[in-house]
Amino acid sequence: MSAAALALSVLAALLAAGLAVALSHLARHWRRRHQRGLLTRWPVPRVQAYEIDRRFAVGPLGPTPDTEIAFLPSWRVPGAIGDFEAWVLCLLAREARLIFEFGTGSGRTSYLLARNAPEARVATLTIAAGTLLGGAPDDAPEALAAGAAESLGAFYYEGTEAAARIEQLIGDSMSFDETPFAGRCDLVFVDGGHARSHVENDTAKALRMVRPGGWVAWHDYRGPERAQGVFTVLNALARMDALRHVADTSLVVWQRPAEAGDG
């Protein structure tokens, strides 16, 4: 091979390598923007918390003192809701009488809900520690494993005054009978298994459990590459109902319409 041909061959190889690197960076950049909803909007519309309900009204400096909640920070808690998410959820719960939570995890959220809803009974469901979630054949294995990893068998609320109002249920939500709670819950928080079959199951049960005028909230609406089961199920539901994604959180909320004649 002549020197010129060799030089052209080397140049072509360098150009091909550079193009491959550039395309790889472009693909990563596209995925990141798509994941953040910057290229195409996520199907559940994103709104500010204060646009959802009057209790989230803010002043010039942000949330006003009357929205203060009893608070416990998230520190090395697997699957925990964030601090701003806790504020939103606890304000939704403040006047509740009956709250149901799919996915106890550490019990931190159960504790916060009970502390901030002093008249409420909180029922919360988790699988036994060390138990694997059942699911459908097409469920992501990592989603099933994550559910088991977050069931610790010990709970924040134990030994506190709030514990008397918290009912701990043990079992897989797939076989859970929601009939005793049907149409009675002021707030249902869906934060159990994130495999698609579990999100579909928990969502269907939550919608039957919430009372007219009550709220359903889902955690981990995080885009197409994280908690895919949550993202897929809520996107499908968004075509039928007025779901709203709370800005700066991974919470999606829905309020069941009040029945005719409700004040």
C-alpha positions, 0 to 999 in steps of 0.5 A: 500500500502506498503512503498516500493510500495508507494515509487515507485509510488512517484518516477514514478510520479516524473519521469513522471512530470520531463519528461513532463517538459523536453519535454515541454522545448524541444518543446519550444526550437525546435519551437524557432529554427524553427522560426529562421530558424535554423533547416530547412532553410526558403524557401526564401534564405537569403543574405546580402544586398550588395549581392543584389545590388551595392548600398548596398556596404559596406566598412571595417566600414560598410555602406559608407557615400554615402549611407547616407539617411534622417532618422527618428527613429522608436519610438512607431510606430505600425508596423514600419519598423526597422532602417536598413530596412529603410536604405535598402528601401530608397536606393532602392527608391533613383532614383525612379520616382514612388513609391507605398506603400500598408499600410501607417500606421503612414506615417513614411515610406511614409515620408522617401521614399519621402525624399530620392527619391527627384524626386519621387511621392509616392502613399500610400494606407491605410484603413480609421481609425477605419475600419476593413479589409475584408478578406477570411474565413480562414484568421487569425482574429488577422491579420485582427485586426492588420491591423485596429490597424495600421491605425491611421488617422494621418500621419508623412508627414503632414505639411512637404515639402514631403507632396506635393509629397505624394498621400494618398489613402484611401480604402481596397487593396482588392478592389483597382484598380491598373490599373493606376499604371500597369507596371509603378512603380519603387518600390512597398512596400507591408506592408498592411494587413498580413492576407493571402488573403491580402498578396496574393492580394497585391502581385499579384497587386504589381507584375503587378504594377512594371516596368521592372527593378523595385523592389518589397519589402515585410515587415514582413517575420518573420517565421512560427509563426509570420505574417504567411500570409506573410510567407506562401505567399512568400514561395509559390512565392519563388518556382517560382521567385528569391526572396531574404530575406535581412539578419538582416531584415524582408524584402524580395525583388524581381527585375522584369527582365529588358526587352530585349533591356533595357540599 
